[in-house]
């Protein structure tokens, strides 16, 4: 009883005489700080006793002391700083212990905890976005160190290895359960409040409905802004990884090729999580997607998906095989290409995640009874019959050392499959593998369509003399995009604001313009208005690059006069194809 009283007093520190929601958030911060601090002191001492590694004890001593300082900050009513400081402690501890204990624990399993706590306890928008970005960077740095060995991990004897390994798993699972319990409690509280309000008078119900709509509107705004803020640094990471991979391949440096491929794969995985969270938010908001049917080359689409997926698959030695019958599968189909691509990508990444290391994943396509059937087969552990039924529910996922995952991919794929008039089925044999199949109505295209430009390697001098103007306010994105285009032989001019770009266009007439959609002083629409009204610039292609992923943003930009719309982070292969299309030059890579 005395211990519980002390714990309660600690968790209520700084939470008196304030608004209820803020009080709840402060209590969560205190609980997390207290639990983390106690765990750090206990397990740090235990690990030091059995291993004799003083650096482990000192690290946990610093971590535990810092956690209890968070409670002191709350007592001083510095609530936003304390929540932000706690997140930085968690990230620093994850990076430190993830490096020195890499042989016994998978620190990336804390991804849910790091990102979940950022969304739950950090109130300030700038702090929250910073915490999420730092968490992603921490996970990327752990992966880089794991494969590069910059900070070598400790080696332990077998008994110590087992004790630390399972103790660390217990700590990680406990922290993840704690944050999930917070979310469940928060959701239960919201549900209870909604039920209570439903019993009130009609006017009260209308007022509550208005508040919920307002909250959903703010959530949508937050998701948009957070999505944009995350994609900006992710764009720089993705650009750097692509340039590193190009350098390694050019120098035939096999060691760095592997490291660069891992970095590319990590950025692809982070992007996959962001896209799925955004997609789920639209489903929850009741925004049913419109289906935009178009004719496209299905074989080219499948080959491009396999090529991109192979980046991720290489990190665990997995080979992706594409299998289809050319006499059965039409060369072109009519469907919503974007949604079909997202369905296949989610199924394929799910297969790569759960297949065995150094195995094969097969993507196949065939036609049966006026239905097109696209299947993805893995060679993983399989799924038991009782787990198949809820597999398409959101946040349902199995533990996996390759990628923790959010449990959203299959849920979103099933939703999109329904929009296309089809369905996804599952066949699995435990110990052999799983097959996910997507069946949808076959609508072959009788009219020939223009196929995607093929990627060819050519002399970079073919781009010599091509003038490209980059309008981008993020310094890193502008620098690395300039480096890439310069390698192609382009003459590049760049600016960081709208006014600078308009002044530059007075004496620099480019062959093509790459413009960010949002600049500090104006949007891309204003630049497009200027370009389309200037006699010497009217025919210059303008490719708008943006972190805004929603269809309405793309449509509005194209209607304003943009030639093409690319989403950050920029894939240099796609950029190459787009440049080639509008400059009538061969694509280079």
HELIX and SHEET records of a PDB file:
HELIX    1   1 UNK A    2  UNK A   11  1                                  10    
HELIX    2   2 UNK A   20  UNK A   51  1                                  32    
HELIX    3   3 UNK A   54  UNK A   75  1                                  22    
HELIX    4   4 UNK A   79  UNK A  100  1                                  22    
HELIX    5   5 UNK A  107  UNK A  110  5                                   4    
HELIX    6   6 UNK A  111  UNK A  121  1                                  11    
HELIX    7   7 UNK A  125  UNK A  148  1                                  24    
HELIX    8   8 UNK A  158  UNK A  198  1                                  41    
HELIX    9   9 UNK A  202  UNK A  250  1                                  49    
HELIX   10  10 UNK A  254  UNK A  284  1                                  31    
HELIX   11  11 UNK A  298  UNK A  313  1                                  16    
HELIX   12  12 UNK A  314  UNK A  316  5                                   3    
HELIX   13  13 UNK A  337  UNK A  354  1                                  18    
HELIX   14  14 UNK A  385  UNK A  388  1                                   4    
HELIX   15  15 UNK A  409  UNK A  419  1                                  11    
HELIX   16  16 UNK A  460  UNK A  463  5                                   4    
HELIX   17  17 UNK A  475  UNK A  487  1                                  13    
HELIX   18  18 UNK A  498  UNK A  504  1                                   7    
HELIX   19  19 UNK A  524  UNK A  533  1                                  10    
HELIX   20  20 UNK A  551  UNK A  559  1                                   9    
HELIX   21  21 UNK A  572  UNK A  583  1                                  12    
SHEET    1   A 2 UNK A 294  UNK A 297  0                                        
SHEET    2   A 2 UNK A 332  UNK A 335 -1                                        
SHEET    1   B 5 UNK A 319  UNK A 324  0                                        
SHEET    2   B 5 UNK A 360  UNK A 368  1                                        
SHEET    3   B 5 UNK A 371  UNK A 377 -1                                        
SHEET    4   B 5 UNK A 433  UNK A 441 -1                                        
SHEET    5   B 5 UNK A 423  UNK A 429 -1                                        
SHEET    1   C 5 UNK A 491  UNK A 495  0                                        
SHEET    2   C 5 UNK A 467  UNK A 471  1                                        
SHEET    3   C 5 UNK A 512  UNK A 516  1                                        
SHEET    4   C 5 UNK A 541  UNK A 546  1                                        
SHEET    5   C 5 UNK A 564  UNK A 567  1                                        
END                                                                             
